[in-house]
Amino acid sequence: MPLNSIFMKTEKQQREVLTATKEFVQRIDEIYGLYTDATSGFHENVKRMEKGQEEAEKKGLNIEWRDDAKIFFGIGNPNDPNNVLLHTTTRGEYRRRNSTSGSNHRLLAQYFVVLVYHLWENEYRPRIAEILQLFDSKELRLPVCGDLRLLRHEILKHRGVITEETTAKLEVLKQIPADQPLNLTFENVGEVMSAVKKGVDDLVVAYTGVDPKYRTIWHVK
């Protein structure tokens, strides 16, 4: 349905659409908050590791802090034979995966895509379609979430490698490169967040005639 058309039938439907979309935006705000908080933590992990290595080298303890030294994560005292080992890595890998170009940033951004799309497709799209009395929830289109659907498929089925066929189908996120793992930067994730909010605004305007301005950033003086 064209986004410049208004199909709202009752004030009750209008209120319910606004309630549902506001809740959706609040949910994705929570996910984005998790993303920003976690990436800040990744940066601090790198700083802490580098500071520890520098101090250890000054004290002549660099063997314990060298890149190939093991780090263990588990439950219980490591000297207790009943402890449970959950994960092991090296100090070098720990620093690399927490770095800006590391796997922690890449995977968390990919999970952001998966979670936002899941919320839209499995909870809010059907809910809003029902409010609007649409025969099929697919009648309700949010182009950016169509892009997220394509990216989600590549993340879950192809280990995040985006094919040329997929990039050719993208409507909003056209800057995504092909034939390489999806590696969204902090700025890219912000652009996705902004595009989703703008898309929701457009959808609400189309069906209610009201602009909720979810995309608006208010600057507090």
C-alpha positions in Angstrom: 0.0 0.0 0.0 1.3 3.5 -0.8 2.8 5.4 2.1 1.0 8.6 1.2 -2.4 7.1 1.7 -4.5 7.0 4.9 -6.5 4.0 5.6 -7.4 4.5 9.3 -11.0 3.7 10.1 -11.4 4.6 13.7 -9.8 6.6 16.5 -9.4 3.3 18.5 -7.3 1.8 15.7 -5.3 5.0 15.6 -4.6 4.8 19.3 -3.7 1.1 19.2 -1.3 1.6 16.2 0.4 4.4 18.1 0.7 2.2 21.2 2.1 -0.8 19.4 4.6 1.2 17.3 5.8 3.2 20.4 6.3 -0.1 22.2 8.2 -1.5 19.2 10.5 1.6 19.2 11.1 1.3 22.9 12.1 -2.4 22.5 14.6 -1.6 19.8 15.9 1.3 21.9 16.7 -1.2 24.6 18.5 -3.4 22.1 20.5 -0.4 20.8 21.3 0.6 24.4 22.7 -2.9 25.0 24.8 -2.6 21.8 26.2 0.8 22.8 26.9 -0.3 26.4 28.6 -3.5 25.3 30.8 -1.9 22.7 32.0 0.6 25.3 32.8 -2.4 27.5 34.8 -4.0 24.6 36.9 -0.8 24.4 37.5 -0.9 28.1 38.6 -4.5 28.0 41.3 -3.7 25.5 42.5 -0.8 27.6 42.6 -2.9 30.7 44.5 -5.7 28.9 47.0 -3.3 27.4 47.5 -1.6 30.7 48.0 -4.9 32.5 50.6 -6.0 29.9 52.5 -2.8 30.2 52.6 -3.0 34.0 53.6 -6.7 34.0 56.4 -5.9 31.6 57.7 -3.2 33.9 57.7 -5.7 36.8 59.3 -8.5 34.8 56.1 -10.6 34.8 55.5 -10.4 31.0 55.4 -14.2 30.7 52.1 -14.3 32.5 50.7 -11.5 30.3 52.1 -12.4 26.9 49.7 -12.9 24.0 49.8 -16.7 24.1 49.0 -16.9 27.8 45.7 -18.7 28.5 42.6 -17.1 30.1 40.0 -19.4 31.6 36.3 -18.7 32.3 34.4 -21.1 34.5 32.4 -21.8 37.6 34.3 -22.5 40.9 37.9 -22.4 42.0 40.1 -23.3 39.1 42.2 -25.4 41.5 39.1 -27.4 42.5 38.7 -30.6 40.3 35.0 -30.1 40.5 35.1 -26.7 38.8 33.3 -26.3 35.4 35.4 -24.9 32.5 33.1 -22.8 30.2 35.5 -21.1 27.9 39.2 -20.6 27.3 41.1 -18.2 25.1 44.5 -16.4 25.0 45.2 -12.9 26.1 46.1 -12.0 22.5 42.8 -13.3 21.1 40.9 -11.6 23.9 42.4 -8.3 23.0 41.8 -8.9 19.3 38.2 -9.9 19.6 37.5 -6.8 21.8 39.2 -4.4 19.4 37.1 -2.2 17.1 37.6 -4.5 14.1 37.3 -7.7 16.2 34.7 -10.4 16.3 32.8 -9.1 19.4 31.9 -5.9 17.5 31.0 -7.8 14.3 28.9 -10.5 16.0 27.0 -8.1 18.3 26.1 -5.9 15.3 24.8 -9.0 13.5 22.8 -10.0 16.6 21.3 -6.5 16.6 20.0 -7.1 13.1 18.6 -10.5 13.9 16.8 -9.3 17.1 15.3 -6.1 15.6 14.0 -8.1 12.6 12.6 -10.8 14.9 10.7 -8.3 16.9 9.1 -6.7 13.9 8.3 -9.9 12.0 7.1 -12.1 14.8 5.5 -9.7 17.2 4.7 -6.2 16.0 4.0 -6.7 12.3 1.2 -9.2 13.0 -0.1 -7.2 15.9 -0.4 -4.0 13.9 -1.8 -5.8 10.9 -4.5 -7.2 13.2 -5.3 -3.8 14.5 -5.7 -2.5 10.9 -7.8 -5.6 10.0 -5.4 -6.5 7.2 -6.0 -9.9 5.6 -2.3 -10.7 5.6 0.4 -9.1 7.7 2.7 -9.0 4.6 0.5 -6.2 3.4 2.2 -4.1 6.1 5.6 -3.1 4.7 8.5 -1.6 6.4 11.2 -1.5 3.7 14.2 -1.4 6.0 13.0 -4.5 7.8 12.8 -6.2 4.4 16.5 -5.4 4.2 17.0 -6.8 7.7 15.3 -10.0 6.7 17.7 -10.5 3.9 20.7 -9.8 6.1 19.3 -12.0 8.8 19.2 -14.9 6.4 22.8 -14.4 5.4 23.8 -14.2 9.1 22.1 -17.4 10.1 22.6 -19.4 6.9 25.9 -18.2 5.4 27.9 -17.1 8.5 27.2 -13.5 7.8 28.7 -13.4 4.3 26.5 -11.2 2.1 26.1 -12.4 -1.5 25.8 -10.1 -4.5 22.2 -11.5 -5.0 21.3 -10.2 -1.6 22.9 -6.7 -2.0 21.0 -6.3 -5.3 17.7 -6.7 -3.4 18.4 -4.2 -0.6 16.1 -1.2 -0.7 17.3 1.0 2.1 20.7 -0.3 3.3 22.3 -0.2 -0.2 25.8 0.6 1.2 26.3 -3.0 2.4 29.2 -4.6 0.4 28.9 -8.0 -1.2 31.1 -11.2 -0.9 32.3 -10.5 2.6 31.1 -11.0 6.2 28.6 -8.4 7.4 30.8 -6.1 9.5 28.7 -3.2 10.6 30.5 -0.3 12.2 29.1 1.6 15.2 28.0 4.2 12.8 26.4 1.6 10.5 24.3 0.3 13.4 23.2 3.8 14.2 22.1 4.2 10.6 20.1 1.0 10.8 18.5 2.3 14.0 17.6 5.6 12.4 16.3 4.0 9.3 14.0 1.7 11.3 12.6 4.7 13.3 12.0 6.7 10.1 10.3 3.7 8.5 8.0 3.3 11.5 7.2 7.0 11.3 6.3 6.7 7.6 4.1 3.7 8.3 2.2 5.4 11.1 1.7 8.5 9.0 0.3 6.4 6.2 -2.2 4.6 8.3 -3.2 7.2 10.9 -2.2 10.6 9.5 -0.2 11.3 12.6 3.6 11.7 12.7 4.8 10.2 16.0 8.4 11.5 15.3 10.1 8.5 16.7 13.1 9.5 14.5 13.5 12.9 16.2 16.4 13.5 18.5 15.7 16.2 21.1 18.8 18.2 22.3 18.6 19.2 25.9 20.2 22.5 26.6 
